Amino acid sequence: MNIIVVTGASSGLGREFALQIDRLKLKVDEIWLIARRKDRLEQLASILTCPSRILECDLSNEEGISYYKKILEQETPVIKMLVNCAGFGYVGQFQQITLTEQASMIDLNCRALTQITYLSIPYMKKRSRIIQLASSASFMPQPGFAVYAASKAYVLSFSRALSEELRKDQIIVTAVCPGPVKTEFFERAEKYGTSFTFKKYTMVEAEQVVQKALNDSLRGRTISVYSIPMNLFYLFSKIIPHKCILLGLRMLK
Ligand SMILES: NC(=O)c1ccc[n+]([C@@H]2O[C@H](COP(=O)([O-])OP(=O)(O)OC[C@H]3O[C@@H](n4cnc5c(N)ncnc54)[C@H](OP(=O)(O)O)[C@@H]3O)[C@@H](O)[C@H]2O)c1
């Protein structure tokens, strides 16, 4: 059985990935949709043309990861594509956000993503694909978004290294690094503080980000960055010392 796995499929980018992958009419038997909100996954499954399987689980705990591992062992599928979208972040000063919340961000964004990737690779074949949701926040340290940005820097670094390791197996790994995207992300993210105003002006639709990510994955690209402002930010973060950018951001506040 050939499958595609999408984590965080109940909303935002994950949901959009499932919809666009479905439209591509790839030769797969099932799309596996993973998240906690079962009703949302069922609604999505009802509009997909490809048969889908709902895996209702909380990936931030070991039970959720074990559940995924068990289903893989039972079904022994071929994973043609894995899209790791489950993730969240809190905007706010480091000490303002509770320790439990900081740790759960790392648990989902880093630990769960690593575990799902680790468990999935043995079921992949030549030309299988892995798409990891990093963020433009991964490009440099972000005061006021510190742990989230660091967690995404982990995803970017991990994905680039993994891409090299899996080259010999012809498995493509693409890290997607969007700037602000119109999803439910900010509803949760802004519990303690609001994002920089310029983020609101660079906000894009999930549809375009996902379209570019899928194209970049098909072209074998390691990084996918959508929009001119985010590509400029990526470029600046490589050529301008981070200290100078941080000073500029401090002055913009
Ligand atoms: N939106 C942005 O501006 C933006 C920018 C750059 C990167 N990103 C990254 O893109 C990814 C998708 O974010 P989004 O914008 O689509 O946000 P979103 O609409 O809030 O979606 C997040 C998804 O993660 C799932 N999720 C959260 N906690 C989970 C858990 N413990 N176990 C399993 N699934 C869980 C949610 O499903 P349930 O709540 O149903 O479990 C939901 O499907 C994230 O990794 C985010 O960091 C977003």
The ligand as a Gaussian input file, in Angstrom:
#p B3LYP/6-31G(d) Opt

LIG

0 1
 N        1.240000      30.222000      10.085000
 C        2.457000      30.732000      10.066000
 O        2.628000      31.952000      10.041000
 C        3.657000      29.819000      10.010000
 C        4.861000      30.364000       9.557000
 C        5.987000      29.563000       9.510000
 C        5.915000      28.233000       9.888000
 N        4.713000      27.735000      10.334000
 C        4.714000      26.322000      10.752000
 O        3.816000      25.608000       9.929000
 C        3.289000      24.496000      10.645000
 C        1.780000      24.508000      10.499000
 O        1.274000      25.673000      11.145000
 P       -0.081000      26.355000      10.686000
 O        0.220000      27.749000      10.342000
 O       -0.785000      25.507000       9.713000
 O       -0.834000      26.400000      12.101000
 P       -2.219000      25.769000      12.556000
 O       -3.302000      26.118000      11.608000
 O       -2.371000      26.163000      13.977000
 O       -1.963000      24.191000      12.446000
 C       -1.189000      23.494000      13.355000
 C       -1.486000      22.017000      13.225000
 O       -0.692000      21.299000      14.185000
 C       -1.540000      20.381000      14.850000
 N       -1.084000      20.145000      16.202000
 C       -0.861000      21.067000      17.172000
 N       -0.514000      20.460000      18.306000
 C       -0.505000      19.121000      18.047000
 C       -0.226000      17.963000      18.810000
 N        0.124000      18.065000      20.110000
 N       -0.318000      16.730000      18.237000
 C       -0.685000      16.634000      16.935000
 N       -0.947000      17.690000      16.149000
 C       -0.870000      18.916000      16.703000
 C       -2.905000      21.063000      14.872000
 O       -3.927000      20.088000      15.000000
 P       -4.775000      19.788000      16.332000
 O       -4.890000      21.072000      17.099000
 O       -6.061000      19.285000      15.795000
 O       -4.001000      18.729000      17.048000
 C       -2.932000      21.678000      13.486000
 O       -3.391000      20.745000      12.554000
 C        3.790000      24.638000      12.073000
 O        4.902000      23.790000      12.251000
 C        4.210000      26.087000      12.170000
 O        5.223000      26.265000      13.114000
 C        3.587000      28.488000      10.390000

